[in-house]
Amino acid sequence: MSIWVMALSVRLFGLNSWSMLLPQALMGVLTVYLLYVLVRRYLGARVGLLAATFMAVTPVSTVMFRYNNPDALLILIMVATALTVATAIDSQRPWLMTLAGALAGAGFLTKQLQIGLILPALTITYLAFACASWPRRFLHLVYAAVVAVAVGGSWLVGVMATDPAARPFIGGSTTNSSLELALGYNGLQRLTGEGAGRTLAAGTEVDALGAGYQRFLQPQFSGQFGWFFPLALAGLVISTFWLAKHQGTRGVRMLMLMCSIWFATSATVLAFMSGTLHPYYSLTAVPPLCILAATGFVCLFSTAYRPSRSVLFVVLLASSTLAYATTLRSTAEFPGLPLLLLCMWATASAIYLLPGSPPALQQASTIVLLATILTGPVLWSANTVLSPHTGAGVVAGPAIAGLRSDHPGKQQLGDELTPGHVALMFGDAPPAAVADVLRKLHPSVTWVTATVGSETAANYQLELGRAVLPVGGFDGTDPFPTLEQFQQLVAEGKVGSLVIQDIPPLTLEGKGESARIVQWVRQNFSAQISENAELYVLVQP
């Protein structure tokens, strides 16, 4: 579904990076607004504005709402679904649950099983707070589930009902099956780690990080979404207390239950999943994290609640320690920031915790504390906006110890990666001489050229403005096209050429149909070599 949105934008504005990123930015603005609306309704405008601000400046939000990725639409749908379920409970309009089901189905169409991270929270919250008898509550959920399956399953049924010869190959599957893709590579394999070796270079080997919540203390994650973690944990404790003691309005308890389960589910899956894990997966936990963090901040630093100084001290110490450790890992761009933050935290905390300080001074120190809390993520987000990003392993903020996974320069990646791994992560750019030849190929060809891997194909397509065939799909391992299919496409004049640059690792090892195609082309066509790129023209110019 994310591709559909971007495709519509491309049809309106042409094929370029701007037209593909515009929808992502608009989704980010709408997500922040809907989050504000949801929180304001039950906790007031002050908490709503704070939660929306946290959401807007969390670095992983900044990078993913300006990047070519399905997660922007997924998070927008998650927040919209949460707002719809809350409205259904609040207004006692059960028919809205069918709308929530449709949104959940749209979430499946966007990033398949990942929408399931919010479903336990919505289900339990509706069962706990809906104004209806228990049988009717379950019936409303059944209606929502039926609609979700109908919407989400429509694409699966449509694909399976279409002749495989008349539709694109289902990338990421081995049997050209949309169901296999949904339940396998995009589903359970993300949890179990099975098949992670196919795209090892495109993500992070989480086995080295160790399963468990301590994973979030690793630099790959703390800088992405960890800035408000101590406040969110405080908000989680506060919400648990409210729910246990039945404190607050019914709407407040409903929101707190929803956010607590949503946050706990997303964080737990992220903490214990195996295989290839991108740090930006943490975005699914950011909306409830920001709501809990805003609640925690207002409760901890409001005179109306008057928490003990020991509780305040623990939260401030945890927040300052995490901020200091995170900035200490990225001193190349911000050399003096760790010491500056430490001084800001120490000064504001000392003033706030000082016994007998006047209310005006405590109020001023609260503002300084809030500014201190926001300094790190705002600078990380600003760095994100000002830095180029490419490839599948996008990260927010500056480099970690001089290394980053979304920049192809060796000084950013380290020297342990082969050229094939770099090509898998970022793709190769077309040399000028090669691009000039390809532009002269007859416009009647369906694909002006073919390359091994989708990242390289994408770079060529953006440069040339014409369709490019990614042999082997994302990483060169998909069994499409087969050698026989490729030979048929060449015979029909549909593929104009093949460009070989840095070949992905498995293809280089001779595995898969992509390796057979490369071998066949090299044996039967003459190469035009330019700037380390082999160009094989397969049709008459």
PyMOL commands that set and color helices and strands:
alter all, ss='L'
color gray80, all
select helices_A, chain A and resi 2-13+17-43+45-57+59-64+71-91+96-117+119-129+134-160+164-166+178-192+196-202+206-208+213-217+219-225+229-245+250-272+279-300+309-328+337-353+359-386+410-413+419-426+432-439+454-464+483-491+505-508+512-524
alter helices_A, ss='H'
color red, helices_A
select strands_A, chain A and resi 204-205+276-277+449-452+468-471+497-500+528-530+533-537
alter strands_A, ss='S'
color yellow, strands_A
deselect
rebuild
show_as cartoon
